[in-house]
Amino acid sequence: MTQLTDNPTLVALIKLLDEPDEKAFSLIRDQILLQGMAAMSILEATFENSFNPVVQERIQSIIRKINQDDLYSEFLNWLHTGSSDLLKGFILVTKIQFPSLEEEEIVIRIEQLKMDIWIELHENLTALENVKVLNHIIFDIHHFNGNKDSLNEPQNNFINSLLENKLGSPLSLGMIFIILAQRLGLPVYGVNLPQHFILAYLTDTGIDDPGENDVLFYINPFNQGAVFSRREIDLFVKQMKIMPEKSFFAPCSNPDIIRRLIDTLLFSYKQTGNIEETEELENLLTAFE
C-alpha cells in the first residue's frame, strides 16, 4: 500500500478537501483526479479516518470518478486490441455496478466450469453431441437457468451475479455458453436476433470469416440450450413483422455482444431511475465511436 508520505503533493491536496469555496474545491479535485489510481489508497485511508461528512462525500465522488476513468481506459484498450476475450469485456461492464469485482475469482470459476465440461468431451463427438455435453453440465449439473420472472432486472446481466445466482437473461446465459465453448475449442458464436439473443454452431471452415452459410444449427441458451434451425428464426421474424436481415442469422462480433449488453443494462437502469450507472454506461458507449 502506498504510504501517505510517498506523495506530499497529493497529501497536501487531500488536506484541502474541506475547502468551502466550490470553485477552489473544483481545482483541487481536478488536480487529485490527475493522479488517477495512484491516489486511491490515500483517498481510502483519508475517508476511513475522516469524521467530516462533506470530506467523505467528496472523497466518494472522486473515487467513483477515478474508477470510471480507469474502467473507460481499460474498456477502450479491450476494444482496440482485438476484443477476442469476451469474458474480459463481460467483467469490465459488470464493474460499472461492482467496481471492486475480483477478476481473478471470476476467471477461476469459469475455468472450473470449463474443466467440468472438458472431462466429458472427446474428439469423436459430433457437433450436436458436443452441445449436449455443454447443456448437461451448464443447465443440468450447475443449474443455470433463465430468470423468466424478473427478466429486465440488471442483476441478470452481471457475470458475478450469474455465477452466484445461476439466473440470467438470454444474453448473459448466451455469453457464458460462448465463453465456455470457445475456451474448449468449439465454434459457438453469438447471433444478434432482435429481442432475443441466440447462438450459432459453425462448420469448421466458417471459423475464420463466419457468415450465415457457415452455421450448422442454432442454440437457444434461454431454453436449456435447445437446438433449432434457420426455419425457426424465419418464423420468429415473421411473427415480429419485421424485415429479415443478414445479422439475424449470421454470427456477430464480441464488440457487438458487449454493445448489446450495455444497451440492455441501460434499458434496465433507465426503468429504475439509476442515474449514475446510466451515465457511466452511456460513457462506455462513446468508446465505440
Secondary structure, DSSP 4 states (H G I P E B T S, - for coil): ---GGG-HHHHHHHTTTT-S-HHHHHHHHHHHHTTGGGGHHHHHHHHHH---HHHHHHHHHHHHHHHHHHHHHHHHHHHHTT---HHHHHHHHHTTT-TT--HHHHHHHHHHHHHHHHTT--TT--HHHHHHHHHIIIIIIS--EE--SSTT-GGGG-HHHHHHH-EE-HHHHHHHHHHHHHHTT--EEEEEETTEEEEEEEPGGGSSS--GGGEEEEEEGGGTTEEE-HHHHHHHHHHHT----GGGTS---HHHHHHHHHHHHHHHHHHHT-HHHHHHHHHHHGGG-
